[in-house]
């Protein structure tokens, strides 16, 4: 499926035209480009290549294999899968979850006030429920408040849906604050979400 390209101050986000609205990012620091949870889209990858020198591929979620490994090999750069440290990058590692079937980290980019979250937070309809962003449906009973509430991003990049270029702080905290109270809204919309996924 083709993707929509969203250029922004950090680089590029591309969002797949699919029910899950998978998104991936190419972010630039000092002419070095990091691909985050990428999937192959030739137009997006061509734009990413124009941004600077490839530095590495980062995988933030255990099941987000996507095209991380083949793209790292194609570009001749390291693949860092759920790294414990972010040496030689502008990021800090934010542990989100570590349990069977779901291991996830996020990236905090202090210089840009940017938070990059693979799965726990998203802007796709099934996450956001008409808000700018929302907590993953499966995590609504146990939202990652203790992991994320201390962060106040201007920019919020997610693994499902468009990037939020300004106002990420409000979007993130609105998502965490309404994770539980929006469950009835999620249940009402569940049939239509299931239909759209079939």
DRENTIKOL-323341 format. One record per residue (C-alpha): y, z, x; residue number from 1; residue in one letter. Coordinates in steps of 0.05 Angstrom, whole numbers, always signed. Layout:
<nodes>
v | w | u | pos | code
Y | Z | X | NUM | A
...
</nodes>
This chain:
<nodes>
v | w | u | pos | code
+0 | +0 | +0 | 1 | X
+70 | -14 | +24 | 2 | X
+120 | +41 | +37 | 3 | X
+193 | +55 | +23 | 4 | X
+233 | +66 | +86 | 5 | X
+285 | +123 | +87 | 6 | X
+330 | +123 | +148 | 7 | X
+366 | +188 | +163 | 8 | X
+400 | +227 | +218 | 9 | X
+334 | +250 | +248 | 10 | X
+303 | +181 | +249 | 11 | X
+258 | +152 | +195 | 12 | X
+214 | +174 | +138 | 13 | X
+167 | +126 | +103 | 14 | X
+137 | +141 | +35 | 15 | X
+76 | +105 | +8 | 16 | X
+78 | +73 | -61 | 17 | X
+20 | +114 | -88 | 18 | X
+6 | +172 | -135 | 19 | X
+8 | +221 | -78 | 20 | X
+72 | +192 | -47 | 21 | X
+46 | +205 | +23 | 22 | X
+103 | +208 | +73 | 23 | X
+107 | +205 | +148 | 24 | X
+163 | +213 | +198 | 25 | X
+189 | +186 | +263 | 26 | X
+241 | +235 | +291 | 27 | X
+283 | +224 | +353 | 28 | X
+305 | +274 | +406 | 29 | X
+338 | +249 | +470 | 30 | X
+313 | +178 | +459 | 31 | X
+242 | +204 | +452 | 32 | X
+205 | +190 | +386 | 33 | X
+154 | +236 | +355 | 34 | X
+110 | +210 | +299 | 35 | X
+90 | +265 | +250 | 36 | X
+29 | +257 | +205 | 37 | X
+36 | +181 | +208 | 38 | X
-1 | +129 | +169 | 39 | X
+2 | +56 | +189 | 40 | X
+56 | +14 | +158 | 41 | X
+78 | -43 | +203 | 42 | X
+150 | -46 | +179 | 43 | X
+158 | +29 | +188 | 44 | X
+125 | +28 | +256 | 45 | X
+170 | -29 | +279 | 46 | X
+232 | +11 | +260 | 47 | X
+203 | +73 | +294 | 48 | X
+192 | +32 | +358 | 49 | X
+266 | +13 | +357 | 50 | X
+287 | +85 | +357 | 51 | X
+266 | +102 | +427 | 52 | X
+208 | +116 | +473 | 53 | X
+144 | +141 | +439 | 54 | X
+131 | +213 | +461 | 55 | X
+72 | +236 | +419 | 56 | X
+37 | +242 | +352 | 57 | X
+36 | +309 | +316 | 58 | X
-14 | +326 | +262 | 59 | X
+8 | +386 | +221 | 60 | X
-50 | +393 | +172 | 61 | X
-125 | +392 | +188 | 62 | X
-141 | +341 | +134 | 63 | X
-80 | +297 | +148 | 64 | X
-119 | +254 | +197 | 65 | X
-86 | +193 | +168 | 66 | X
-76 | +144 | +225 | 67 | X
-56 | +196 | +276 | 68 | X
-111 | +182 | +327 | 69 | X
-109 | +106 | +326 | 70 | X
-33 | +105 | +329 | 71 | X
-32 | +153 | +387 | 72 | X
-82 | +108 | +423 | 73 | X
-43 | +46 | +405 | 74 | X
+22 | +76 | +432 | 75 | X
-11 | +108 | +493 | 76 | X
+16 | +177 | +476 | 77 | X
-18 | +245 | +465 | 78 | X
-43 | +267 | +397 | 79 | X
-28 | +340 | +385 | 80 | X
-70 | +364 | +327 | 81 | X
-45 | +431 | +298 | 82 | X
-17 | +452 | +365 | 83 | X
-7 | +526 | +380 | 84 | X
+55 | +512 | +422 | 85 | X
+106 | +457 | +422 | 86 | X
+119 | +450 | +496 | 87 | X
+159 | +389 | +516 | 88 | X
+184 | +380 | +445 | 89 | X
+247 | +403 | +409 | 90 | X
+206 | +440 | +357 | 91 | X
+180 | +510 | +344 | 92 | X
+112 | +520 | +312 | 93 | X
+111 | +555 | +244 | 94 | X
+41 | +578 | +223 | 95 | X
+31 | +566 | +148 | 96 | X
-43 | +574 | +131 | 97 | X
-108 | +583 | +168 | 98 | X
-168 | +588 | +122 | 99 | X
-231 | +546 | +111 | 100 | X
-210 | +478 | +86 | 101 | X
-136 | +487 | +98 | 102 | X
-104 | +497 | +165 | 103 | X
-30 | +479 | +167 | 104 | X
+30 | +488 | +212 | 105 | X
+102 | +468 | +202 | 106 | X
+156 | +450 | +252 | 107 | X
+224 | +482 | +258 | 108 | X
+276 | +442 | +296 | 109 | X
+332 | +492 | +311 | 110 | X
+382 | +442 | +340 | 111 | X
+379 | +400 | +277 | 112 | X
+366 | +456 | +226 | 113 | X
+307 | +415 | +204 | 114 | X
+241 | +440 | +175 | 115 | X
+181 | +393 | +173 | 116 | X
+125 | +415 | +126 | 117 | X
+61 | +376 | +117 | 118 | X
+32 | +401 | +51 | 119 | X
+54 | +470 | +28 | 120 | X
+121 | +442 | +4 | 121 | X
+133 | +373 | -24 | 122 | X
+183 | +330 | -61 | 123 | X
+134 | +285 | -97 | 124 | X
+131 | +295 | -173 | 125 | X
+67 | +338 | -174 | 126 | X
+101 | +387 | -126 | 127 | X
+174 | +385 | -149 | 128 | X
+167 | +386 | -225 | 129 | X
+239 | +361 | -232 | 130 | X
+265 | +406 | -177 | 131 | X
+287 | +378 | -109 | 132 | X
+223 | +407 | -79 | 133 | X
+164 | +450 | -100 | 134 | X
+104 | +488 | -75 | 135 | X
+36 | +453 | -73 | 136 | X
+2 | +464 | -140 | 137 | X
-57 | +500 | -108 | 138 | X
-11 | +548 | -71 | 139 | X
+33 | +568 | -130 | 140 | X
-2 | +635 | -140 | 141 | X
+5 | +651 | -66 | 142 | X
+66 | +613 | -42 | 143 | X
+81 | +614 | +33 | 144 | X
+142 | +658 | +24 | 145 | X
+130 | +703 | +84 | 146 | X
+120 | +642 | +128 | 147 | X
+181 | +602 | +106 | 148 | X
+233 | +647 | +73 | 149 | X
+267 | +663 | +140 | 150 | X
+285 | +590 | +151 | 151 | X
+349 | +558 | +125 | 152 | X
+343 | +484 | +138 | 153 | X
+396 | +433 | +125 | 154 | X
+342 | +378 | +126 | 155 | X
+273 | +384 | +96 | 156 | X
+219 | +334 | +114 | 157 | X
+153 | +337 | +77 | 158 | X
+85 | +304 | +76 | 159 | X
+90 | +281 | +4 | 160 | X
+155 | +252 | -21 | 161 | X
+224 | +234 | +5 | 162 | X
+260 | +273 | +58 | 163 | X
+317 | +318 | +36 | 164 | X
+375 | +300 | +81 | 165 | X
+424 | +354 | +60 | 166 | X
+415 | +419 | +21 | 167 | X
+346 | +433 | +47 | 168 | X
+359 | +508 | +47 | 169 | X
+372 | +510 | -28 | 170 | X
+313 | +464 | -42 | 171 | X
+265 | +505 | +0 | 172 | X
+285 | +572 | -29 | 173 | X
+287 | +545 | -100 | 174 | X
+216 | +520 | -90 | 175 | X
+192 | +588 | -64 | 176 | X
+230 | +627 | -118 | 177 | X
+200 | +586 | -175 | 178 | X
+129 | +576 | -149 | 179 | X
+101 | +624 | -201 | 180 | X
+150 | +615 | -258 | 181 | X
+139 | +539 | -258 | 182 | X
+64 | +546 | -268 | 183 | X
+70 | +537 | -344 | 184 | X
+110 | +473 | -332 | 185 | X
+55 | +449 | -284 | 186 | X
+2 | +463 | -336 | 187 | X
+40 | +425 | -390 | 188 | X
+46 | +365 | -343 | 189 | X
-24 | +368 | -315 | 190 | X
-54 | +317 | -364 | 191 | X
-2 | +265 | -347 | 192 | X
-9 | +279 | -272 | 193 | X
-84 | +270 | -278 | 194 | X
-75 | +205 | -317 | 195 | X
-27 | +179 | -265 | 196 | X
-78 | +193 | -211 | 197 | X
-135 | +155 | -244 | 198 | X
</nodes>
